[in-house]
């Protein structure tokens, strides 16, 4: 039996396709434009002739950024924040979500309400700053950034929904074999939770990679600051003065590429996340469907 779409269905499909194309264009245009500005001829970029595709070709802006030795230090700090923050964030989130997904946990409703309150109310920036700096004594420490954003209530609720969808028979069979709750969590639940782990890994990694506000509050030592804070200074100041190693030997081409420098820094910063995404996209699609299908 061949189903023939009505005029309303065809109109709906057309609207969906048009909106999808618009979303794709709006999403890709900034990426293409940023990359084009980075590798275009400095004169063409300074004149504003670059609209989408590159005009001419020049790597002056990229060389200027990469010649600044401090950028690799910022890169190393960002990698540390991202790796440590993501691993600890996933572990703490799952450690909180697993017991909340078990029906036999008597206080799970009360604890869930307590956690959800933090989604609407918080202590605020100043009390948090006092706790981190005066009570925990973590000012100018990498741990101040990691611990202050270790997890969120929303991530715990998402992980809780996934753990609740896993059949109870798996947990019961582990208990029959004599496994403790912690061993069941580590060796049974975590290996079968790759979709939600991929989602959480992406959320945490992107958040830590792009985060600059926490570092701006808690870290004044430039040797410990992340790449995002460096990008912020370059984009706001838009000056060759950011590059101490090259300021003494600035050429005419580098002066013209001053506008391109902020685009070059952005390209260098987003490439790692763009390279990581394809490896987790398969599990990411499954994790994003959590809660959409019942039964």
Secondary structure, DSSP 8 states (H G I E B T S, - for coil): ------HHHHHHHHHHHHHHHHHHHHHHHHHHHHHHHHHS-HHHHHHT--SSS--S---HHHHHHHT-THHHHHHHHHHHHHHHHHHHHHHHHHHHHHHHH-TT-TTHHHHHHHHHHTTT----HHHHHHIIIIIS--TT-HHHHHHHTS--HHHHHHHHHHHHHS-HHHHHHHHHTT--HHHHIIIIITTT-HHHHHHHHHHHHHHHHH--HHHHHH---GGG--HHHHHHHHHHH--GGG-TTTGGG--HHHHHTHHHHHHHHHHHHHHHHHHHHHHHHHHHHHHHTTTTS--
